Amino acid sequence: RSIAENRGDYEQWLPELYQTANYLDLYIMSSYGEDRKFIQIFNKYDSCCFSGEFYKTYENEIKESLFTLNKGHFDIFLDDTHKTHKISDNALEIIIQSMAN
């Protein structure tokens, strides 16, 4: 990150966390449970971070784990409607629809 005050996310500053759980574990824990779901939204052309389709390297593994556990839902939405680092109107609609269901 290019701005010194932008220290990133909490899990990026707590290395002890990864002695217990990695990112895939965190995604499963975020998704697991009765009537629980986790949707990751990525900006395909994000000018800052997490752009592209890297999620394809782990998406099926998370979904297979949740299928085995038989509780929870994980999905990914790739927003290709813009080329900036923002939450688009399109992504907001996905969020609202997800919360309504």
N, CA, C and O of each residue as an XYZ file, in Angstrom:
404
protein
N       0.850     -1.175      0.000
C       0.000      0.000      0.000
C       0.887      1.227      0.000
O       1.927      1.251      0.659
N       0.485      2.225     -0.725
C       1.363      3.372     -0.938
C       1.222      4.467      0.114
O       2.077      5.350      0.177
N       0.188      4.445      0.934
C      -0.013      5.469      1.956
C       0.362      4.873      3.314
O      -0.195      3.856      3.728
N       1.305      5.510      4.000
C       1.832      4.956      5.249
C       0.751      4.746      6.304
O       0.815      3.779      7.063
N      -0.233      5.626      6.363
C      -1.297      5.510      7.359
C      -2.232      4.334      7.079
O      -2.939      3.873      7.975
N      -2.233      3.857      5.855
C      -3.084      2.734      5.485
C      -2.340      1.446      5.807
O      -1.595      0.919      4.980
N      -2.548      0.958      6.999
C      -1.800     -0.193      7.495
C      -2.378     -1.520      7.033
O      -1.836     -2.574      7.366
N      -3.443     -1.493      6.290
C      -4.028     -2.743      5.823
C      -5.082     -3.258      6.778
O      -5.584     -2.524      7.629
N      -5.405     -4.509      6.630
C      -6.453     -5.141      7.419
C      -5.875     -5.767      8.686
O      -4.683     -6.067      8.759
N      -6.732     -5.954      9.668
C      -6.316     -6.471     10.971
C      -5.519     -7.767     10.851
O      -4.471     -7.921     11.479
N      -6.021     -8.691     10.045
C      -5.350     -9.989      9.952
C      -3.961     -9.887      9.322
O      -3.151    -10.802      9.462
N      -3.686     -8.795      8.640
C      -2.360     -8.604      8.055
C      -1.331     -8.167      9.094
O      -0.130     -8.204      8.828
N      -1.784     -7.761     10.259
C      -0.891     -7.268     11.309
C      -0.878     -8.173     12.535
O      -0.400     -7.770     13.596
N      -1.387     -9.363     12.404
C      -1.420    -10.298     13.522
C      -0.861    -11.647     13.065
O      -1.625    -12.579     12.815
N       0.459    -11.759     12.955
C       1.040    -13.000     12.432
C       0.718    -14.227     13.284
O       0.729    -15.349     12.778
N       0.434    -14.026     14.566
C       0.089    -15.159     15.430
C      -1.178    -15.867     14.952
O      -1.348    -17.066     15.172
N      -2.048    -15.128     14.309
C      -3.293    -15.712     13.806
C      -3.012    -16.892     12.883
O      -3.732    -17.890     12.911
N      -1.974    -16.781     12.072
C      -1.698    -17.806     11.065
C      -1.065    -19.061     11.646
O      -0.830    -20.030     10.925
N      -0.789    -19.049     12.935
C      -0.387    -20.287     13.603
C      -1.617    -21.150     13.861
O      -1.506    -22.357     14.075
N      -2.784    -20.526     13.839
C      -4.045    -21.217     14.087
C      -4.842    -21.448     12.808
O      -5.394    -22.528     12.601
N      -4.899    -20.432     11.953
C      -5.745    -20.514     10.760
C      -5.120    -19.731      9.613
O      -4.534    -18.669      9.820
N      -5.252    -20.267      8.402
C      -4.807    -19.526      7.223
C      -6.014    -18.844      6.574
O      -7.130    -18.932      7.086
N      -5.791    -18.172      5.460
C      -6.892    -17.453      4.816
C      -8.035    -18.385      4.423
O      -9.202    -18.031      4.597
N      -7.726    -19.553      3.902
C      -8.798    -20.475      3.516
C      -9.616    -20.885      4.735
O     -10.840    -20.994      4.659
N      -8.943    -21.111      5.853
C      -9.662    -21.424      7.092
C     -10.578    -20.266      7.493
O     -11.717    -20.483      7.904
N     -10.077    -19.045      7.371
C     -10.890    -17.876      7.716
C     -12.116    -17.772      6.814
O     -13.205    -17.428      7.275
N     -11.937    -18.070      5.534
C     -13.071    -18.020      4.606
C     -14.106    -19.085      4.957
O     -15.309    -18.829      4.898
N     -13.641    -20.272      5.321
C     -14.568    -21.338      5.708
C     -15.304    -20.946      6.987
O     -16.520    -21.112      7.080
N     -14.577    -20.429      7.968
C     -15.228    -20.010      9.215
C     -16.224    -18.882      8.974
O     -17.258    -18.815      9.639
N     -15.925    -18.008      8.039
C     -16.842    -16.911      7.720
C     -18.110    -17.414      7.046
O     -19.161    -16.779      7.137
N     -18.011    -18.539      6.379
C     -19.122    -19.079      5.595
C     -19.939    -20.124      6.341
O     -21.104    -20.352      6.013
N     -19.344    -20.753      7.330
C     -19.936    -21.940      7.953
C     -21.011    -21.583      8.976
O     -20.845    -20.677      9.792
N     -22.110    -22.318      8.908
C     -23.153    -22.192      9.914
C     -24.534    -22.238      9.306
O     -24.710    -22.111      8.094
N     -25.496    -22.421     10.165
C     -26.895    -22.452      9.744
C     -27.289    -21.076      9.211
O     -27.097    -20.066      9.888
N     -27.837    -21.037      8.004
C     -28.282    -19.789      7.367
C     -27.171    -18.744      7.283
O     -27.434    -17.547      7.396
N     -25.953    -19.186      7.088
C     -24.820    -18.263      7.015
C     -24.240    -18.287      5.606
O     -24.176    -19.336      4.966
N     -23.819    -17.118      5.132
C     -23.189    -17.051      3.819
C     -22.141    -15.949      3.796
O     -22.220    -14.960      4.524
N     -21.174    -16.156      2.946
C     -20.074    -15.215      2.792
C     -19.860    -15.016      1.300
O     -19.627    -15.975      0.563
N     -19.938    -13.787      0.869
C     -19.709    -13.466     -0.539
C     -18.519    -12.523     -0.623
O     -18.527    -11.433     -0.052
N     -17.508    -12.959     -1.338
C     -16.371    -12.086     -1.605
C     -16.649    -11.344     -2.901
O     -17.131    -11.922     -3.875
N     -16.342    -10.069     -2.897
C     -16.506     -9.261     -4.102
C     -15.139     -8.717     -4.485
O     -14.471     -8.054     -3.691
N     -14.741     -9.005     -5.701
C     -13.479     -8.501     -6.229
C     -13.757     -7.605     -7.425
O     -14.657     -7.870     -8.221
N     -12.983     -6.555     -7.537
C     -13.026     -5.702     -8.714
C     -12.001     -6.244     -9.705
O     -10.799     -6.217     -9.440
N     -12.470     -6.727    -10.824
C     -11.586     -7.373    -11.792
C     -10.432     -6.470    -12.221
O      -9.311     -6.938    -12.419
N     -10.708     -5.194    -12.361
C      -9.688     -4.258    -12.840
C      -9.293     -3.260    -11.752
O      -8.988     -2.106    -12.055
N      -9.294     -3.685    -10.510
C      -8.993     -2.808     -9.378
C      -7.636     -2.136     -9.563
O      -6.645     -2.790     -9.890
N      -7.608     -0.843     -9.353
C      -6.367     -0.085     -9.523
C      -5.458     -0.179     -8.299
O      -4.326      0.303     -8.333
N      -5.939     -0.790     -7.230
C      -5.164     -0.878     -5.988
C      -4.684     -2.296     -5.708
O      -3.484     -2.565     -5.665
N      -5.628     -3.181     -5.521
C      -5.246     -4.496     -5.013
C      -6.327     -5.545     -5.300
O      -7.490     -5.217     -5.532
N      -5.913     -6.797     -5.276
C      -6.803     -7.956     -5.428
C      -7.553     -7.967     -6.758
O      -8.673     -8.473     -6.832
N      -6.955     -7.425     -7.789
C      -7.592     -7.459     -9.110
C      -7.368     -8.827     -9.758
O      -6.577     -9.640     -9.279
N      -8.067     -9.050    -10.828
C      -7.879    -10.281    -11.586
C      -8.738    -11.423    -11.091
O      -9.792    -11.220    -10.488
N      -8.268    -12.619    -11.358
C      -9.062    -13.813    -11.085
C      -8.313    -14.821    -10.211
O      -8.475    -16.030    -10.377
N      -7.505    -14.331     -9.294
C      -6.752    -15.214     -8.398
C      -7.679    -16.101     -7.567
O      -7.306    -17.210     -7.186
N      -8.881    -15.611     -7.291
C      -9.840    -16.369     -6.486
C     -10.099    -17.765     -7.049
O     -10.498    -18.669     -6.315
N      -9.875    -17.937     -8.334
C     -10.123    -19.245     -8.955
C      -9.205    -20.325     -8.386
O      -9.478    -21.515     -8.541
N      -8.126    -19.919     -7.734
C      -7.195    -20.898     -7.168
C      -7.725    -21.532     -5.886
O      -7.220    -22.572     -5.464
N      -8.731    -20.926     -5.259
C      -9.235    -21.474     -3.995
C     -10.755    -21.596     -3.915
O     -11.265    -22.231     -2.991
N     -11.474    -21.021     -4.833
C     -12.940    -20.993     -4.761
C     -13.544    -22.390     -4.600
O     -14.360    -22.610     -3.706
N     -13.155    -23.319     -5.445
C     -13.739    -24.661     -5.381
C     -13.373    -25.389     -4.096
O     -14.183    -26.146     -3.562
N     -12.175    -25.172     -3.601
C     -11.758    -25.820     -2.351
C     -12.655    -25.387     -1.185
O     -13.049    -26.210     -0.359
N     -12.967    -24.104     -1.126
C     -13.844    -23.595     -0.064
C     -15.243    -24.193     -0.219
O     -15.835    -24.663      0.753
N     -15.759    -24.172     -1.432
C     -17.104    -24.701     -1.677
C     -17.182    -26.193     -1.364
O     -18.178    -26.658     -0.810
N     -16.147    -26.939     -1.710
C     -16.132    -28.376     -1.410
C     -16.092    -28.627      0.097
O     -16.754    -29.539      0.591
N     -15.329    -27.832      0.817
C     -15.272    -27.978      2.279
C     -16.633    -27.712      2.900
O     -17.065    -28.446      3.789
N     -17.307    -26.675      2.443
C     -18.628    -26.358      2.985
C     -19.656    -27.420      2.605
O     -20.561    -27.719      3.383
N     -19.516    -27.983      1.422
C     -20.409    -29.072      1.021
C     -20.235    -30.260      1.968
O     -21.213    -30.880      2.386
N     -18.997    -30.565      2.295
C     -18.704    -31.664      3.218
C     -19.254    -31.369      4.612
O     -19.796    -32.257      5.271
N     -19.115    -30.130      5.054
C     -19.616    -29.736      6.373
C     -21.140    -29.621      6.398
O     -21.760    -29.690      7.460
N     -21.732    -29.447      5.225
C     -23.185    -29.415      5.051
C     -23.872    -28.232      5.741
O     -25.049    -28.314      6.092
N     -23.139    -27.142      5.931
C     -23.740    -25.921      6.485
C     -22.959    -24.728      5.965
O     -21.728    -24.708      6.002
N     -23.683    -23.746      5.485
C     -23.030    -22.521      5.060
C     -22.977    -22.375      3.553
O     -23.276    -23.301      2.799
N     -22.584    -21.174      3.140
C     -22.545    -20.856      1.713
C     -21.411    -19.870      1.451
O     -21.222    -18.906      2.193
N     -20.667    -20.127      0.391
C     -19.568    -19.260     -0.023
C     -19.720    -18.971     -1.502
O     -19.976    -19.874     -2.299
N     -19.561    -17.718     -1.862
C     -19.627    -17.365     -3.273
C     -18.704    -16.189     -3.538
O     -18.290    -15.476     -2.624
N     -18.395    -16.009     -4.801
C     -17.537    -14.907     -5.223
C     -18.221    -14.181     -6.366
O     -18.781    -14.798     -7.273
N     -18.165    -12.875     -6.303
C     -18.682    -12.044     -7.379
C     -17.523    -11.216     -7.918
O     -16.867    -10.493     -7.168
N     -17.276    -11.323     -9.207
C     -16.219    -10.562     -9.868
C     -16.860     -9.391    -10.602
O     -17.575     -9.574    -11.587
N     -16.595     -8.200    -10.112
C     -17.196     -6.984    -10.670
C     -16.286     -6.435    -11.764
O     -15.169     -5.990    -11.499
N     -16.779     -6.475    -12.978
C     -15.998     -5.960    -14.109
C     -16.631     -4.704    -14.708
O     -16.407     -4.382    -15.874
N     -17.422     -4.001    -13.899
C     -18.153     -2.833    -14.399
C     -17.365     -1.533    -14.308
O     -17.849     -0.495    -14.759
N     -16.163     -1.562    -13.736
C     -15.368     -0.342    -13.569
C     -13.896     -0.717    -13.414
O     -13.550     -1.898    -13.372
N     -13.036      0.294    -13.331
C     -11.589      0.040    -13.246
C     -10.953      0.796    -12.086
O      -9.838      1.305    -12.200
N     -11.670      0.864    -10.972
C     -11.154      1.585     -9.813
C     -11.264      0.727     -8.557
O     -11.773     -0.393     -8.591
N     -10.776      1.277     -7.455
C     -10.819      0.605     -6.154
C     -12.005      1.177     -5.382
O     -11.861      2.126     -4.611
N     -13.173      0.588     -5.603
C     -14.386      1.095     -4.962
C     -15.431     -0.007     -4.889
O     -15.292     -1.066     -5.501
N     -16.475      0.269     -4.127
C     -17.656     -0.594     -4.119
C     -18.635      0.033     -5.100
O     -19.173      1.111     -4.846
N     -18.861     -0.632     -6.199
C     -19.703     -0.083     -7.261
C     -21.186     -0.252     -6.939
O     -21.558     -0.995     -6.030
N     -22.012      0.441     -7.690
C     -23.460      0.262     -7.559
C     -23.838     -1.187     -7.851
O     -24.741     -1.742     -7.225
N     -23.147     -1.785     -8.797
C     -23.388     -3.183     -9.144
C     -23.096     -4.094     -7.945
O     -23.885     -4.986     -7.633
N     -21.971     -3.869     -7.283
C     -21.616     -4.664     -6.102
C     -22.604     -4.415     -4.967
O     -22.982     -5.349     -4.260
N     -23.020     -3.176     -4.788
C     -24.010     -2.874     -3.749
C     -25.306     -3.643     -3.981
O     -25.931     -4.117     -3.032
N     -25.699     -3.761     -5.219
C     -26.913     -4.514     -5.540
C     -26.744     -5.990     -5.172
O     -27.675     -6.611     -4.659
N     -25.576     -6.544     -5.428
C     -25.292     -7.937     -5.048
C     -25.381     -8.088     -3.525
O     -25.951     -9.058     -3.026
N     -24.826     -7.143     -2.806
C     -24.858     -7.175     -1.340
C     -26.295     -7.105     -0.831
O     -26.692     -7.886      0.034
N     -27.059     -6.186     -1.363
C     -28.454     -6.016     -0.932
C     -29.268     -7.269     -1.236
O     -30.048     -7.722     -0.398
N     -29.091     -7.825     -2.424
C     -29.805     -9.061     -2.779
C     -29.425    -10.202     -1.851
O     -30.279    -10.988     -1.439
N     -28.154    -10.292     -1.526
C     -27.686    -11.358     -0.643
C     -28.287    -11.229      0.753
O     -28.657    -12.228      1.369
N     -28.382    -10.018      1.241
C     -28.940     -9.795      2.574
C     -30.440    -10.067      2.610
O     -30.981    -10.450      3.647
N     -31.104     -9.871      1.485
C     -32.551    -10.076      1.421
C     -32.919    -11.557      1.353
O     -34.043    -11.932      1.688
N     -31.991    -12.388      0.928
C     -32.288    -13.823      0.766
C     -31.717    -14.638      1.895
O     -31.873    -15.859      1.916
